[in-house]
Amino acid sequence: MKMKFLGALALAGLAMTSCSKAKLASSFADEISTEESQINLAESGYEINVVEPTQSSADGYYTQGVIEYTKNGAVLASVDFGNGASDSQALANVNGVSSGIELKKDEDYYKGKKSKYKKVIVQPIIKSDECNFIVSGIIKYYEVKSGDWAATVDFGDGTCDDIAVKTTDDGKYTFTVSEYFK
């Protein structure tokens, strides 16, 4: 009888662990599905070039440097992260039009509920019109309550391949980007 009870207790613990991992995966799915692009480009297949070395803040977002997005020698967009000041702002230039990009998001919401994660945009989130989903950008997610790193999502290198990689303490997982943006 004692063995049956211990077996049932172990099974319940396993179920709770699996449930909490599923809940974590579900909450990340919610987070990812609400991501909006910061830059829209007409086409994908561009190269990402660091033209001035980048430097990160303690929070993980770039505070210095310039990245250009080029295709066939033409600059499609550039992002200037500044001169080292930790202000979580960058300046994007697309087709001669400049606009600000916020690299740190503390107050995101999903279906009216406050996010459980603080988001740090390491590289701007870029969507391509030709494939209609995010094709590049890197986001680090941190637990709001503890400040601990939870995951990093890398949307790719600008290729319209519909693949992103989520990295957690448990490993790397590939997922299909368009599944989250229906």
C-alpha positions in Angstrom: 0.0 0.0 0.0 2.8 2.4 0.9 4.5 1.7 -2.5 1.3 2.5 -4.4 1.0 5.8 -2.5 4.6 6.8 -3.2 4.1 5.8 -6.9 1.0 8.0 -7.1 2.8 10.9 -5.4 5.7 10.6 -7.8 3.3 10.6 -10.7 1.5 13.7 -9.4 4.8 15.5 -9.1 5.7 14.5 -12.7 2.3 15.7 -13.9 2.8 19.0 -12.0 6.3 19.5 -13.6 4.9 18.7 -17.0 2.0 21.0 -16.4 4.2 23.9 -15.3 6.5 23.4 -18.4 3.4 23.4 -20.6 2.2 26.5 -18.9 5.6 28.2 -19.5 5.5 27.2 -23.2 2.0 28.5 -23.4 2.9 31.8 -21.8 5.8 32.2 -24.3 3.4 31.4 -27.2 1.2 34.2 -25.9 4.2 36.6 -25.7 5.5 35.7 -29.1 2.1 36.1 -30.8 1.9 39.7 -29.6 5.2 40.8 -31.0 5.0 43.6 -33.5 7.7 44.5 -36.0 9.7 47.6 -35.4 10.9 47.8 -39.0 9.0 46.7 -42.1 11.0 45.9 -45.2 9.6 45.2 -48.7 11.7 42.1 -49.1 13.6 39.5 -47.2 17.0 37.8 -47.9 19.0 40.8 -46.8 22.4 40.8 -45.0 22.8 42.1 -41.5 26.1 44.1 -41.2 27.5 45.6 -38.0 29.1 48.8 -39.4 30.0 50.3 -36.0 30.7 47.9 -33.1 27.8 47.3 -30.8 28.0 47.5 -27.0 25.4 46.1 -24.6 24.0 47.6 -21.4 23.8 45.6 -18.2 20.2 44.8 -19.2 21.3 43.3 -22.5 20.1 45.8 -25.1 22.5 47.6 -27.4 23.5 51.1 -26.3 26.1 51.8 -29.0 26.8 50.9 -32.6 25.2 50.8 -36.0 23.7 47.8 -37.8 22.8 48.0 -41.5 20.4 45.8 -43.4 21.6 45.5 -47.0 20.7 43.6 -50.2 22.7 43.7 -53.4 24.9 46.5 -52.1 21.9 48.8 -51.3 21.1 49.8 -47.7 17.5 48.9 -47.0 17.6 50.1 -43.4 20.0 51.1 -40.6 19.7 51.2 -36.8 21.8 53.5 -34.7 22.0 52.4 -31.1 23.6 55.6 -29.9 26.8 56.6 -28.2 26.8 54.4 -25.1 24.1 56.0 -23.0 21.8 53.4 -21.4 18.6 54.9 -22.6 17.0 51.8 -24.3 16.3 53.9 -27.4 17.6 53.4 -31.0 17.1 55.3 -34.2 15.9 53.4 -37.3 16.3 54.8 -40.8 14.2 53.1 -43.5 14.1 54.7 -47.0 15.3 58.0 -45.6 12.7 58.2 -42.9 13.9 58.1 -39.3 11.9 56.8 -36.3 12.6 55.8 -32.7 12.7 52.2 -31.5 12.1 51.2 -27.9 14.5 48.4 -26.9 13.1 47.7 -23.5 9.5 46.7 -22.8 8.4 46.4 -19.2 4.6 46.9 -19.6 3.3 44.5 -22.3 -0.1 43.1 -22.2 -1.8 40.0 -23.7 -5.6 39.8 -23.8 -5.8 42.5 -21.1 -3.4 40.7 -18.7 0.0 42.2 -17.8 2.9 40.3 -19.2 4.9 38.0 -16.9 8.1 39.0 -18.8 10.2 42.1 -19.3 11.4 42.1 -22.9 14.8 43.4 -24.0 15.0 43.9 -27.8 18.7 43.0 -28.6 18.2 43.4 -32.3 15.2 45.1 -33.9 12.2 43.0 -34.9 11.9 43.1 -38.7 9.0 41.9 -40.7 9.1 41.3 -44.5 6.2 42.2 -46.7 7.0 39.4 -49.1 6.5 36.7 -46.4 4.2 38.6 -44.0 5.9 37.5 -40.8 8.9 38.4 -38.6 12.2 37.4 -40.4 14.9 38.7 -38.0 15.4 40.2 -34.5 16.4 38.9 -31.1 14.4 39.3 -27.9 15.5 38.3 -24.4 12.7 37.6 -21.9 13.2 38.2 -18.1 10.8 37.2 -15.3 9.2 40.5 -14.1 9.1 39.3 -10.5 12.6 38.0 -10.1 14.5 39.6 -13.0 15.9 36.2 -13.9 16.5 35.4 -17.6 13.8 33.1 -18.9 14.4 32.8 -22.7 15.8 34.3 -25.8 14.0 34.2 -29.1 16.0 34.6 -32.3 13.8 35.3 -35.3 16.6 34.6 -37.8 18.9 36.3 -40.3 16.4 38.0 -42.6 15.6 34.9 -44.7 12.0 34.2 -45.4 12.3 30.6 -43.9 9.5 30.8 -41.3 11.9 29.5 -38.6 12.9 31.0 -35.2 14.8 29.6 -32.3 13.9 29.8 -28.6 16.7 29.2 -26.1 15.9 28.4 -22.4 17.8 26.7 -19.6 16.4 23.5 -21.0 18.0 23.9 -24.5 17.2 25.3 -27.9 13.9 24.8 -29.7 13.0 25.6 -33.3 9.5 26.8 -34.1 7.5 28.0 -37.0 7.0 31.8 -36.9 3.9 32.0 -38.9 2.1 29.6 -36.5 2.0 32.5 -33.9 0.9 35.2 -36.3 -2.4 34.0 -37.8 
